[in-house]
Amino acid sequence: MSNPLLLMFFLVSGLGSGLLSSCSEHGPLGQEDGNDRVPNLVIQSVTGIGGILAETESSSRRSLETNFDSYNKGKPLATSACQLSTVRGTCSSNVLTSTFPTCTVLNGTLFLAGSWTNTYNDEATCLTHRTSGILSDNADTLTRTTSNFAVISELFQLGTSTNSHTTYDSTTLPRLAFSGVRITRISASERQLTIGSLRRILRTASNRIVYDQSLETDATGLSVTGSRQAGSRSVSGTVVVYHNTASYKATTTYNSVRWESNTCCYPTSGSVSMALTGSGTTNGNANLAFRSCGLATYTDVNGAASNVRLDYCEEN
């Protein structure tokens, strides 16, 4: 990744919300409307999921944290007040909160503010996950919530919330029994990722909304097996993204998307399909098929295929 601002967005997305990057291949201020945005929406869905998966893969999480706290040959990406080792709290009654005290990153060009709360099924799970990044027992759960997390610069503010809200088509989230993003350990090799409600709003400095996105899954969510460090991570399942300002919905399905190399942070096989419905885009089905590290073929709703390069990644 050549742009450290985009690296920051991916790191914050992965270690905070854990799903869906804030940036498209055209940069963090990309519009969400128009058919030319659809490839970026598919790519966002894929690149953003790596961070939350890394949170339950110990070696991947350590790599992610190292890149956040120390970037570009040891030059800190985050000030000491903003480093993950500083902001991460301690376990208390199954809960751990990481609070960013409006601290700066990238030599003061970005501010991080607000907090994320991790709620676990029990205190032992909290303690183990805090130190190792592992959910050690079957049925262990980690649920992430926030009401006020923000990434702020002179140009924009990206706000994230897991609170209950209504989408553009009057769907009230969450429809599941919880808000936020939840990881459940199924077995030693499988985790389940479900989303009750997750909302991301990007605004310019003049308060114009660039995009307003809401995310959810059904109770099945995403099935995740293996790990990227072992070259065996595979993801299947569906995430629904509501594009509230553009008035359309993208139902995104991961079809055996696999990370098959521990030296490549991108999927190398499988595909992501997207069913588009609503007045803000051409309705139909789009598809992104992975061919090799960082390379994929995108097929639009009209059946036209083109090669695309995946330029950004939140894992290293």
C-alpha positions as CSV (number, residue, x, y, z in Angstrom):
1,M,0.0,0.0,0.0
2,S,1.6,3.3,-1.1
3,N,-0.8,5.7,0.6
4,P,-0.5,5.8,4.4
5,L,-3.9,7.6,4.8
6,L,-5.6,4.6,3.2
7,L,-3.5,2.3,5.3
8,M,-4.9,4.1,8.4
9,F,-8.5,3.7,7.2
10,F,-8.0,0.0,6.7
11,L,-6.3,-0.5,10.1
12,V,-9.0,1.5,11.9
13,S,-11.7,-0.4,10.0
14,G,-10.1,-3.8,10.8
15,L,-9.3,-3.1,14.5
16,G,-12.5,-1.1,15.1
17,S,-15.6,-2.1,13.3
18,G,-14.0,-5.2,11.8
19,L,-16.0,-5.1,8.6
20,L,-15.8,-3.2,5.4
21,S,-13.1,-0.7,4.6
22,S,-13.8,3.0,4.6
23,C,-12.0,3.5,1.3
24,S,-12.6,2.6,-2.3
25,E,-9.9,2.4,-4.9
26,H,-10.6,6.0,-5.8
27,G,-9.8,7.2,-2.2
28,P,-11.8,7.8,1.0
29,L,-14.0,10.5,-0.5
30,G,-15.4,8.4,-3.3
31,Q,-19.1,8.7,-4.0
32,E,-21.4,5.7,-3.4
33,D,-23.8,6.5,-6.3
34,G,-23.6,5.6,-9.9
35,N,-22.8,2.3,-11.7
36,D,-19.1,3.1,-11.8
37,R,-19.0,2.7,-8.1
38,V,-20.1,-0.9,-8.0
39,P,-16.7,-2.5,-8.5
40,N,-15.4,-0.4,-5.6
41,L,-18.2,-1.5,-3.4
42,V,-17.4,-5.2,-4.1
43,I,-13.7,-4.6,-3.4
44,Q,-14.5,-2.7,-0.2
45,S,-16.5,-5.6,1.1
46,V,-13.5,-8.0,0.5
47,T,-10.6,-5.8,1.7
48,G,-12.4,-4.7,4.8
49,I,-13.3,-8.1,6.1
50,G,-9.6,-9.1,6.7
51,G,-9.2,-7.0,9.8
52,I,-12.0,-8.6,11.8
53,L,-10.8,-12.1,10.7
54,A,-7.3,-11.2,11.9
55,E,-8.7,-10.5,15.3
56,T,-9.3,-14.2,15.9
57,E,-6.1,-15.3,14.2
58,S,-3.3,-14.5,16.7
59,S,-0.4,-14.1,14.3
60,S,-2.5,-12.0,11.9
61,R,-3.6,-9.7,14.7
62,R,0.0,-9.1,15.9
63,S,1.0,-8.1,12.4
64,L,-1.9,-5.7,12.1
65,E,-1.1,-4.1,15.4
66,T,2.6,-3.8,14.6
67,N,1.7,-2.0,11.4
68,F,-0.6,0.4,13.2
69,D,1.8,1.3,16.0
70,S,5.0,1.4,14.0
71,Y,4.9,2.2,10.2
72,N,7.6,3.1,7.6
73,K,10.8,1.6,9.1
74,G,9.9,2.3,12.7
75,K,8.4,5.7,12.4
76,P,5.2,5.7,14.4
77,L,2.0,5.9,12.5
78,A,0.2,6.7,15.7
79,T,1.3,9.0,18.6
80,S,1.8,7.2,21.9
81,A,-1.6,8.3,23.1
82,C,-3.2,6.7,20.0
83,Q,-1.3,3.4,19.9
84,L,-3.3,0.3,20.4
85,S,-1.2,-0.8,23.3
86,T,-2.2,2.4,25.1
87,V,-5.9,2.7,24.2
88,R,-6.8,-0.9,24.8
89,G,-8.5,-1.3,28.2
90,T,-8.6,-4.1,30.7
91,C,-11.3,-6.8,31.2
92,S,-14.0,-6.1,33.6
93,S,-17.2,-8.2,33.9
94,N,-16.7,-9.7,30.5
95,V,-16.2,-6.3,28.9
96,L,-13.1,-4.5,27.4
97,T,-13.3,-1.0,26.0
98,S,-10.7,0.7,23.8
99,T,-10.9,4.5,24.0
100,F,-9.2,6.9,21.6
101,P,-8.9,10.3,23.4
102,T,-9.1,12.5,20.2
103,C,-5.5,11.5,19.6
104,T,-3.5,12.1,16.4
105,V,-2.0,9.8,13.8
106,L,0.0,10.5,10.6
107,N,1.9,13.4,12.1
108,G,-1.3,15.1,13.2
109,T,-3.1,14.8,9.9
110,L,-5.8,12.5,11.4
111,F,-7.6,12.4,14.7
112,L,-9.2,9.3,16.2
113,A,-12.0,9.8,18.7
114,G,-14.6,7.7,20.6
115,S,-14.4,4.1,21.7
116,W,-15.1,0.5,20.8
117,T,-16.5,-2.0,23.4
118,N,-15.8,-5.7,23.2
119,T,-18.3,-7.8,25.1
120,Y,-17.4,-11.5,25.7
121,N,-19.4,-14.5,26.8
122,D,-17.3,-14.7,30.0
123,E,-14.3,-13.1,31.8
124,A,-11.9,-15.9,30.9
125,T,-12.6,-15.4,27.2
126,C,-12.0,-11.7,27.6
127,L,-8.6,-12.2,29.3
128,T,-7.5,-14.8,26.7
129,H,-8.5,-12.8,23.7
130,R,-6.9,-9.6,25.1
131,T,-3.5,-11.2,25.3
132,S,-3.6,-13.7,22.4
133,G,-6.2,-12.7,20.0
134,I,-7.8,-16.2,20.2
135,L,-11.2,-17.4,21.1
136,S,-10.1,-20.6,22.8
137,D,-13.2,-22.6,23.4
138,N,-16.2,-23.6,21.2
139,A,-19.2,-21.2,21.6
140,D,-16.9,-18.4,22.8
141,T,-18.2,-15.0,21.5
142,L,-16.9,-11.5,21.0
143,T,-19.4,-8.7,20.2
144,R,-18.1,-5.2,19.1
145,T,-20.2,-2.1,19.6
146,T,-19.7,1.7,19.4
147,S,-21.9,4.7,19.4
148,N,-19.3,7.4,18.7
149,F,-16.2,6.3,16.9
150,A,-14.8,8.8,14.4
151,V,-11.9,9.4,12.1
152,I,-11.4,13.1,11.5
153,S,-9.2,15.2,9.1
154,E,-9.4,18.6,7.6
155,L,-11.3,17.2,4.6
156,F,-13.7,14.7,6.1
157,Q,-15.1,12.9,9.1
158,L,-16.0,9.2,9.1
159,G,-18.4,8.2,11.9
160,T,-19.3,4.7,12.9
161,S,-22.1,3.5,15.1
162,T,-23.8,0.2,15.9
163,N,-26.9,1.8,17.5
164,S,-30.4,0.9,16.3
165,H,-31.4,2.9,13.2
166,T,-33.6,2.9,10.1
167,T,-32.3,2.4,6.6
168,Y,-33.4,4.3,3.4
169,D,-36.1,1.6,2.7
170,S,-37.5,1.8,6.3
171,T,-35.8,-1.4,7.5
172,T,-35.1,-1.1,11.2
173,L,-31.7,-2.5,12.3
174,P,-30.9,-4.6,14.2
175,R,-33.2,-7.4,13.1
176,L,-31.0,-9.9,15.0
177,A,-31.1,-10.0,18.8
178,F,-27.9,-7.9,19.2
179,S,-26.3,-4.7,17.8
180,G,-22.8,-4.6,16.5
181,V,-20.5,-7.2,15.0
182,R,-20.2,-10.7,16.6
183,I,-17.6,-13.4,16.2
184,T,-18.5,-16.9,17.5
185,R,-16.0,-19.8,17.7
186,I,-17.6,-22.9,16.1
187,S,-14.6,-25.2,16.3
188,A,-10.8,-25.0,16.3
189,S,-10.9,-24.2,12.6
190,E,-14.1,-22.4,12.1
191,R,-15.6,-19.0,13.3
192,Q,-18.9,-17.4,12.5
193,L,-19.2,-13.6,11.8
194,T,-22.6,-12.0,12.2
195,I,-23.7,-8.3,12.1
196,G,-26.7,-7.0,13.9
197,S,-26.3,-3.4,12.9
198,L,-23.3,-1.3,11.7
199,R,-23.6,2.2,10.2
200,R,-20.9,4.3,8.6
201,I,-21.4,7.9,7.5
202,L,-18.7,9.8,5.7
203,R,-19.0,13.6,5.7
204,T,-16.9,16.4,4.2
205,A,-15.6,19.3,6.2
206,S,-18.7,21.3,5.2
207,N,-20.9,18.5,6.6
208,R,-22.0,17.2,3.2
209,I,-22.8,13.4,3.4
210,V,-20.6,11.5,0.9
211,Y,-22.1,8.2,1.8
212,D,-24.3,6.6,4.5
213,Q,-24.1,2.8,4.7
214,S,-25.8,0.3,6.9
215,L,-24.7,-3.3,7.2
216,E,-26.3,-6.5,8.5
217,T,-26.3,-10.3,8.1
218,D,-28.9,-12.9,8.9
219,A,-28.3,-15.3,11.8
220,T,-26.1,-17.5,9.6
221,G,-23.7,-14.7,8.7
222,L,-20.3,-15.6,7.3
223,S,-18.5,-18.9,7.9
224,V,-14.8,-18.5,8.3
225,T,-12.3,-21.4,8.3
226,G,-8.6,-21.6,8.5
227,S,-6.2,-18.6,8.8
228,R,-4.3,-16.3,6.4
229,Q,-1.0,-17.1,8.1
230,A,-1.5,-20.8,7.3
231,G,-2.6,-20.0,3.8
232,S,-6.0,-21.7,4.5
233,R,-8.5,-18.9,5.3
234,S,-11.9,-19.4,3.5
235,V,-15.0,-17.3,3.8
236,S,-18.6,-18.1,2.6
237,G,-21.9,-16.3,3.4
238,T,-23.7,-13.1,2.8
239,V,-23.6,-9.4,4.0
240,V,-26.3,-6.9,3.1
241,V,-25.2,-3.2,2.6
242,Y,-27.8,-0.5,2.4
243,H,-26.6,2.6,0.6
244,N,-28.9,5.1,2.3
245,T,-28.1,8.3,0.4
246,A,-28.1,6.6,-3.0
247,S,-31.2,4.5,-2.3
248,Y,-30.1,1.0,-3.2
249,K,-29.2,-2.2,-1.5
250,A,-26.3,-4.6,-2.3
251,T,-26.6,-8.2,-1.1
252,T,-23.0,-9.4,-1.2
253,T,-22.3,-13.1,-1.1
254,Y,-18.8,-14.6,-0.6
255,N,-18.5,-17.8,-2.6
256,S,-15.6,-19.8,-1.0
257,V,-13.3,-16.8,-1.0
258,R,-9.8,-18.1,-0.1
259,W,-6.6,-16.5,1.2
260,E,-4.2,-19.2,0.0
261,S,-0.8,-17.5,0.7
262,N,0.6,-16.1,3.9
263,T,2.6,-13.6,1.9
264,C,-0.4,-12.2,0.1
265,C,-3.1,-10.3,2.0
266,Y,-5.7,-10.6,-0.9
267,P,-7.9,-13.6,-1.7
268,T,-6.5,-15.7,-4.6
269,S,-9.5,-17.8,-5.4
270,G,-13.3,-17.9,-5.1
271,S,-15.7,-15.0,-6.0
272,V,-17.9,-12.4,-4.5
273,S,-21.3,-11.8,-6.1
274,M,-23.5,-8.8,-5.6
275,A,-27.3,-8.5,-6.1
276,L,-28.2,-4.8,-6.6
277,T,-31.7,-3.6,-6.0
278,G,-33.2,-0.1,-5.6
279,S,-33.7,3.1,-7.5
280,G,-30.2,4.4,-7.1
281,T,-28.5,1.9,-9.5
282,T,-29.0,-0.4,-12.3
283,N,-30.6,-3.5,-10.8
284,G,-29.0,-6.8,-11.5
285,N,-26.0,-9.0,-10.5
286,A,-22.3,-8.2,-10.5
287,N,-19.4,-10.5,-9.7
288,L,-15.8,-10.3,-8.7
289,A,-13.7,-13.5,-9.3
290,F,-10.2,-13.7,-7.8
291,R,-7.5,-15.0,-10.1
292,S,-4.2,-14.5,-8.3
293,C,-2.7,-12.2,-5.6
294,G,-4.2,-8.8,-6.1
295,L,-5.8,-9.6,-9.5
296,A,-9.5,-10.3,-10.2
297,T,-12.0,-10.2,-13.0
298,Y,-15.1,-8.0,-12.5
299,T,-18.3,-8.7,-14.4
300,D,-20.9,-5.9,-14.3
301,V,-24.7,-6.1,-14.4
302,N,-24.7,-6.1,-18.2
303,G,-22.3,-9.0,-18.4
304,A,-19.2,-7.0,-19.4
305,A,-16.0,-8.3,-17.9
306,S,-12.8,-6.4,-17.1
307,N,-9.7,-7.1,-15.1
308,V,-9.1,-5.2,-11.9
309,R,-6.2,-4.8,-9.5
310,L,-6.8,-4.8,-5.8
311,D,-4.6,-1.9,-4.7
312,Y,-5.1,-1.6,-0.9
313,C,-5.1,-4.0,2.0
314,E,-5.5,-3.7,5.8
315,E,-3.4,-6.8,6.6
316,N,0.3,-7.2,6.2
